[in-house]
């Protein structure tokens, strides 16, 4: 849980996100546009429609030249208005991001953003189910922050109906990113990783970010917080709230069974449970991956244990590259080269682009893939596909 000092620091940061200031850095009263919820004026995000008494008091203080008092009042109000999140999360980094979401969108909508990030039904009530999943998710707070950032954008797009064409979109994106940046300053320190050997030549000049908290096999919903990687066998069942590589493997398996667990992101959500119940047609359908379900999955080809081999029967075929993932544009461009492009929308593909210069000619080759004829496309399937020359041999 945050300290009193951290609480006020969080509120002050939200004031800075919201406030408009004069050249001396003092709070100003500002008029609000017609599309901004119907309010006429506000101070530091506190408007006369929803919090008229506080807003009008702030206006009085500013007009009287009592700027320090106005700053204190705005900060204390925002802290008090968002204190509800302290009952949701005990981690300062997560607490701050939720405070910012709640002040920006209101209590119920802030709760829905949290639930979207956790993959539970977004009903706007942080009840026992949401808290149980949150307790598991908080074991990797850095990843949870990324999920919360994505959830804020998803909420605006899918619920509010805003996108890049909306007037405040750029300001919203900046707000989400700045809140994420500040929240990360509140994360607990992570020990520096041990030095590693040099990567192979093609990745030698790419900047590789430091490892995060790592990825346990998965973490079950329980009263404890011990990652599965530290537990003795047998492994706990996969259930709502579990996270990690095993969950992701299960999601990929369900997709192969023509079921829809949602995006294979390593989070066991309501949708994953629904797809699991569909798979459990011949066993007790409880949405939990226990022994019976796993036994059936193994019969259907789910790979629980690695099969080491030097040929195509290996679990790790094709072999992984001997360098870390290329996660930034700079890393990818260092290997595959960069290119410029312009929008070139087509009738059936409005997002189509046209690459400028000779990059495509210099880097893309046609790779024969005769197996395409055996797919559902049939005889009309192309005999080749375009692919980057550096990966053509492996393909």
HUGIPE-V841368 format. One record per pair of residues at least 24 apart in sequence whose ideal C-beta (glycine too) atoms are under 7 Angstrom apart, sorted by the first residue. I is the first residue (numbers start at 1). J is the second residue. D is the distance in Angstrom with one decimal. If there is no record, write none. Layout:
BEGIN
i,j,d
I,J,D
I,J,D
END
This chain:
BEGIN
i,j,d
1,86,6.5
1,90,4.8
2,92,4.4
2,95,5.5
6,92,5.5
7,79,5.6
8,75,6.3
8,79,6.2
10,96,4.6
10,99,5.5
11,75,4.7
11,78,4.4
11,79,3.7
12,75,5.2
13,182,5.4
14,78,5.1
14,99,6.6
14,100,5.7
14,103,5.6
15,44,4.8
15,74,5.2
15,75,5.4
15,78,6.1
17,175,5.9
17,178,6.6
18,44,4.7
18,45,3.1
19,44,4.3
26,67,4.2
27,62,5.9
27,67,6.1
27,70,5.1
27,71,6.1
27,74,6.7
29,59,5.3
29,62,5.9
35,167,6.6
43,74,6.5
44,74,4.3
45,103,6.6
46,74,6.3
46,77,6.2
78,103,5.8
88,114,6.8
88,126,5.2
88,134,6.7
89,134,6.6
89,138,6.6
91,138,5.5
91,141,5.4
92,186,4.3
93,141,5.4
93,145,6.3
93,183,4.7
93,184,6.7
93,186,4.0
93,187,4.7
94,138,6.3
94,141,5.8
94,144,6.1
96,182,6.6
96,183,4.9
96,186,5.9
97,145,6.0
97,148,5.1
97,179,5.9
97,180,6.9
97,183,4.5
100,179,4.4
101,152,6.2
112,155,6.6
113,148,6.9
113,151,4.9
113,152,5.6
113,155,5.2
116,151,4.1
116,154,5.8
116,155,6.1
117,144,6.9
117,147,4.1
117,148,4.6
117,151,3.8
119,267,5.1
119,269,2.8
119,270,6.4
120,269,6.9
120,270,5.9
121,270,5.8
132,221,5.0
132,241,5.9
133,221,6.7
133,240,6.5
133,241,4.1
136,219,5.2
136,221,5.4
136,241,4.4
136,243,6.2
137,243,6.7
139,219,5.5
139,225,6.0
139,227,6.6
140,213,5.1
141,187,5.9
142,187,6.2
142,212,5.4
142,213,6.0
145,180,6.0
145,183,5.5
145,184,6.7
149,176,5.5
149,180,4.8
152,176,5.0
199,323,4.2
199,324,6.9
200,322,5.3
200,323,5.6
202,335,5.5
203,323,3.7
203,335,6.9
205,334,5.5
206,326,6.5
206,331,3.8
206,334,5.0
207,328,6.9
207,330,6.5
207,331,6.7
208,324,5.1
209,327,6.5
215,244,5.6
215,245,5.4
216,244,5.0
217,244,5.5
217,245,5.9
217,246,4.7
218,242,4.6
218,243,5.8
218,244,3.6
218,246,4.4
218,247,5.0
219,243,5.4
219,244,6.2
237,288,5.1
237,289,5.6
237,290,4.5
238,268,5.8
238,289,3.8
239,268,6.4
239,288,4.5
240,268,5.7
240,270,7.0
240,273,5.5
241,268,6.2
242,268,4.1
243,267,5.4
243,268,6.9
250,289,6.2
253,297,6.3
253,302,4.8
254,279,6.2
257,300,6.8
318,394,5.9
336,363,6.8
336,388,6.0
336,390,6.8
337,363,6.3
363,388,5.7
363,389,5.8
364,388,6.4
365,389,4.9
365,392,5.5
367,392,5.1
367,395,5.3
END
